[in-house]
């Protein structure tokens, strides 16, 4: 037995706390996850796979991958640039930029979607101009990407800012005096120092990009087989009382969450190992 | 290569970090920028390196007569060692040292084989051979310091700049490394400018000491000159212990070891003052005696333990104190 530390609570208190925590976790996290898989498989594997192989489902999966495949790299570049600006330079409007980065977290996703409709929708500010030129943004892929980019903007930047702040500029300055170009400094000094934080931010960004419902729902128009992403497809199926098919598609999102969590754990472990002693 | 700094100004907003400052650093010298924090010494070093720039239109920095004020840090040819070393954490010792050589433009970059040879030479120079595969976090503070030095030297800099080179080290390591750096400097003969707030370090290590205060230079000279002939009260007080005595409007400074203690019977009214022994402390190489003058001012006196034993004084005894030098400073 370990000697009791001075801040250890009595056995009874510990028992109550642990049981309470397990109860809440089970009720709110594990049970829903279990329910998703149970519902999806209730009518057997055949129905499950049929739901996934359905044309509309396939199109939703492709669209989700495409939207994430475009928004995540964009936000990775934006996030790195914003974090670089904010941590390496002192300039007017820096505080404003910091709050702007947080805006998508503060704003309801529905508003995030409506903003784009107001700007680019048929009756929006630029609607007529776009219509004249036959450019479709709302109810099409560009709108979905815009909404996704907006909603997932903070993830990479928010992950990098505290990290880069704590590392300071010393190593970059050392590289400057040694004659390295800005490009070299970024690739050989800055990036290796932030790689784990960056990976972590990209992972969370991706999870949100694939799972985003609210903002995308407003701009997508729910055109089956064309502008439905996976979360939207799940909703459509559910509203049509196709519960097994809805849950089958939902398992994909649940799996995405589990994979994200698994990778997140791995990243934490690797980065922990590589930074010991620093 | 000599460094010549002429009427440099630097302000951060309304704060003046350097106020019309000029300085000559002779070729091959080891010069200390000494001053309390906020005196502008680090800012000066960073401007010489090109990491900061002086206020527009002010001043000029020249290496060996050539104006470098407009040359960016990376092309200025300075070796800079940061206070906390700023080693690249994810690189090995060898990769750290080779960095400056491996990022050189392709046209002037050395062959990989040549770079490796140079790295090995430098490792030997800083006495770290065998540690080339280690990463910075596997090294002691003193070893990291020497990696940083080797990395700075790899690019064959014209001048070497060190920011608080011993600031982050333990007392014992600091002493060893200080001695080592002096010998090292004499071997390579590179013009070196280092920042410190430790007067002992500056006096022991440097050929030339630059005492700074409030964005200005108070005095420049070799260690003996600044210690023995301080030009301002600040220099007097900053370089070692000193007694500051007020006589009306007159202030006199006298160092604790420049006072002789005599029996009261030997009192000579033309040179001496009578005082009472207030406190005695005699652990360590020198004994310290605090005497209280009749006007109530205290005087710290350092004497050898043998002298103190010969006088066989105890607290409360009356003595005559005779300043050997009594400098009055403007």
Interface residues (C-beta under 8 A of the other chain):
Chain A: X170 X171 X173 X174 X175 X176 X177 X178 X179 X180 X181 X184 X188 X189 X192 X193 X274 X275 X276 X277 X278
Chain B: X49 X50 X51 X72 X73 X74 X75 X76 X78 X79 X80 X82 X84 X86 X87 X88 X89 X90 X99 X100 X103 X104 X136 X137 X138 X148 X151 X152 X154 X155
